[in-house]
Amino acid sequence: MYLIFNRIYMMKKKFNSNSLLRFNRNDFTIHNIKRCFQGFFAVDEYHVSHKKYQGGETDVLIREVFEREDAVVLIPYDPVADTVVLIEQFRIGAVRYGGNPWLLEFIAGMFKEGEHPEGVAIREAKEEANLDISTNSLQKVMTYLSTPGGVSEAIHLFVATVDSSNVSGVYGLEEESEDILTHVVSREHALSLLKEGKITNAATVIGLQWLALNYKELQQAS
């Protein structure tokens, strides 16, 4: 028992919990990347090795990565009415999950060539909900990785203050076969939907959690 305790103590002493993110981009090596599939999205096979916490380096590991461009997610919040704009659309990736594949989401979209994140937010707001927003109404919230265990996508999350009083209808680009229904719901109702498990899109979950913490600041600034 003493030996086990002593070993655990020494490991704790060696790995100081205050030393976060010990390694960085200089501590791994990509030996090869092979394209395995190319469609609307792509899959690459990475041959990679990296340093280990207890010294040395791993063998060359094979990791498949679902490659997709970065995307922008927009939280459209009306600070006067205390409402949010949600969109509803069919999502093929939700079919295997077994629930309803029509999801409640925030506005989102991928980059077109040469676009900056703010431009994507403005364009997608118009295409998906007929919302006219400006750069002055936009605020960057964060950039986060969707699921970095196997997907390369990063999400740029924004919030925009909007007037939701006239938001309604079905929108989307015909050439992209989009069929998007808009909803305006109170902030409290949106958070209730989240709590009840009726909002399952990760970007929308993250956006609503951020809004729950920061809506008062948006109201004060309006």
C-alpha positions in Angstrom: 0.0 0.0 0.0 2.9 2.4 0.9 4.5 1.7 -2.5 1.3 2.5 -4.4 0.7 5.7 -2.4 4.3 6.7 -2.9 4.1 6.2 -6.6 0.9 8.2 -6.9 2.5 11.0 -4.8 5.5 11.1 -7.0 3.4 11.2 -10.2 1.4 14.1 -8.7 4.6 15.9 -7.8 6.0 15.3 -11.3 2.9 16.4 -13.1 2.1 19.8 -11.5 -1.6 20.4 -12.1 -0.8 24.1 -12.6 1.3 23.3 -15.7 -1.4 23.3 -18.4 -0.7 22.7 -22.0 2.8 21.5 -21.6 3.3 20.9 -25.4 2.8 23.1 -28.5 3.0 23.0 -32.2 6.7 22.3 -32.1 6.1 19.0 -30.3 4.6 16.8 -33.1 5.6 15.7 -36.5 3.4 15.0 -39.5 5.2 12.4 -41.6 2.6 12.1 -44.4 -0.9 13.0 -45.4 -2.9 10.9 -47.8 -6.2 11.9 -49.3 -8.6 9.0 -48.9 -11.8 10.5 -50.1 -12.9 13.7 -51.9 -16.5 14.7 -52.3 -18.3 17.8 -50.9 -16.1 17.1 -47.9 -12.8 15.2 -47.7 -11.1 12.6 -45.5 -7.3 12.6 -45.1 -5.1 10.0 -43.5 -2.5 11.5 -41.3 0.8 9.8 -40.2 1.8 11.6 -37.1 4.0 11.3 -34.0 4.1 13.4 -30.9 6.0 13.8 -27.6 4.8 12.0 -24.5 4.3 13.4 -21.0 6.7 10.9 -19.4 9.4 11.4 -22.0 10.1 10.1 -25.5 7.8 10.1 -28.5 5.0 8.0 -29.8 5.3 5.6 -32.7 4.0 6.9 -36.0 0.2 7.0 -35.5 -2.4 6.7 -38.3 -5.3 9.1 -37.8 -8.2 9.7 -40.2 -9.5 13.3 -40.2 -12.7 14.5 -41.7 -11.6 17.7 -43.4 -14.1 20.5 -43.8 -13.7 24.3 -44.0 -14.3 26.5 -41.0 -17.8 27.8 -40.4 -19.5 30.8 -38.8 -22.4 30.6 -36.3 -24.5 33.7 -35.5 -26.6 34.3 -32.4 -29.3 36.8 -33.6 -30.5 38.4 -30.4 -33.0 41.2 -30.0 -32.1 43.0 -26.7 -35.3 45.1 -26.7 -37.7 42.2 -27.0 -35.4 39.8 -25.3 -35.9 37.3 -28.1 -33.7 35.1 -30.3 -34.1 34.1 -33.9 -33.9 30.3 -34.5 -34.0 28.5 -37.8 -35.4 25.0 -38.4 -34.1 22.7 -41.2 -33.4 19.1 -42.1 -30.0 17.7 -41.1 -28.8 14.4 -42.6 -26.2 14.0 -39.9 -29.0 13.8 -37.3 -30.7 10.7 -38.9 -28.5 8.1 -37.3 -29.1 9.6 -33.8 -32.7 8.4 -34.0 -34.3 11.7 -33.0 -36.0 14.3 -35.1 -33.6 15.3 -38.0 -35.3 18.7 -38.3 -33.3 20.7 -35.9 -33.6 24.1 -34.2 -30.4 26.0 -34.8 -28.7 29.4 -34.9 -27.8 30.8 -38.3 -24.6 29.2 -39.7 -22.6 28.8 -42.8 -19.3 27.9 -44.4 -16.8 30.3 -45.9 -16.7 31.2 -49.6 -13.4 32.0 -51.2 -11.9 35.2 -49.9 -14.6 35.8 -47.2 -13.8 37.0 -43.7 -15.8 35.7 -40.8 -17.9 38.9 -40.4 -18.8 38.7 -44.1 -20.0 35.1 -43.7 -22.2 36.1 -40.8 -23.8 39.0 -42.7 -24.4 36.9 -45.8 -25.8 33.9 -44.0 -28.1 36.1 -41.9 -29.7 37.4 -45.1 -29.8 34.0 -46.9 -31.2 32.0 -44.0 -33.5 34.4 -42.2 -33.7 37.5 -44.4 -32.0 39.5 -41.6 -30.0 42.6 -42.6 -27.1 43.1 -40.1 -24.1 45.3 -40.2 -20.5 44.9 -38.9 -21.4 47.4 -36.2 -24.0 45.1 -34.8 -21.6 42.1 -34.8 -19.6 41.0 -31.8 -17.1 38.1 -31.9 -17.7 35.6 -29.1 -15.1 32.9 -29.6 -13.5 30.4 -31.9 -13.7 26.8 -30.9 -13.1 23.4 -32.4 -16.1 21.3 -33.2 -14.8 17.8 -32.4 -11.0 17.8 -32.8 -10.7 14.0 -32.2 -11.3 13.5 -35.9 -12.7 16.7 -37.5 -10.6 19.7 -38.6 -13.5 22.3 -38.5 -13.2 25.4 -36.4 -16.4 27.4 -35.5 -16.3 31.2 -35.4 -19.2 32.2 -33.1 -20.7 35.7 -33.3 -23.6 37.5 -31.7 -25.6 40.2 -33.5 -28.2 42.6 -32.1 -31.2 42.5 -34.4 -34.8 43.7 -34.6 -36.9 40.5 -34.6 -40.3 42.2 -34.8 -40.7 41.3 -38.5 -38.8 38.1 -38.8 -40.9 35.2 -40.2 -41.1 33.0 -43.3 -39.2 30.3 -45.2 -35.8 31.2 -46.7 -32.6 29.6 -48.0 -30.9 29.4 -51.4 -32.7 27.4 -54.1 -29.5 26.4 -55.7 -28.4 24.8 -52.5 -31.8 23.1 -52.0 -32.1 24.9 -48.6 -35.6 24.9 -47.0 -35.3 27.0 -43.8 -38.1 28.0 -41.5 -37.5 31.0 -39.1 -38.7 31.2 -35.5 -38.6 34.0 -33.0 -38.8 32.9 -29.4 -38.1 34.5 -26.1 -34.6 34.0 -24.6 -36.2 32.2 -21.7 -38.1 29.8 -24.0 -35.0 29.1 -26.0 -33.2 28.2 -22.8 -36.1 26.0 -21.7 -35.9 24.2 -25.0 -32.2 23.6 -24.3 -32.9 22.3 -20.8 -35.6 20.0 -22.2 -33.2 18.5 -24.7 -35.1 19.9 -27.7 -32.1 21.8 -29.0 -29.3 19.4 -29.7 -27.2 21.2 -32.3 -23.8 21.7 -30.5 -23.2 25.2 -31.9 -26.6 26.4 -30.8 -26.1 24.8 -27.3 -22.9 26.7 -26.9 -24.4 29.9 -28.2 -27.4 29.8 -25.9 -25.1 29.0 -22.9 -23.0 32.1 -23.8 -26.2 34.2 -24.2 -27.5 33.1 -20.8 -24.3 34.5 -19.2 -24.1 37.7 -21.3 -27.5 38.9 -22.3 -27.7 41.6 -19.7 -24.6 43.3 -21.2 -26.2 43.2 -24.6 -29.3 44.8 -23.2 -27.4 47.5 -21.5 -25.4 48.3 -24.6 -28.5 48.6 -26.8 
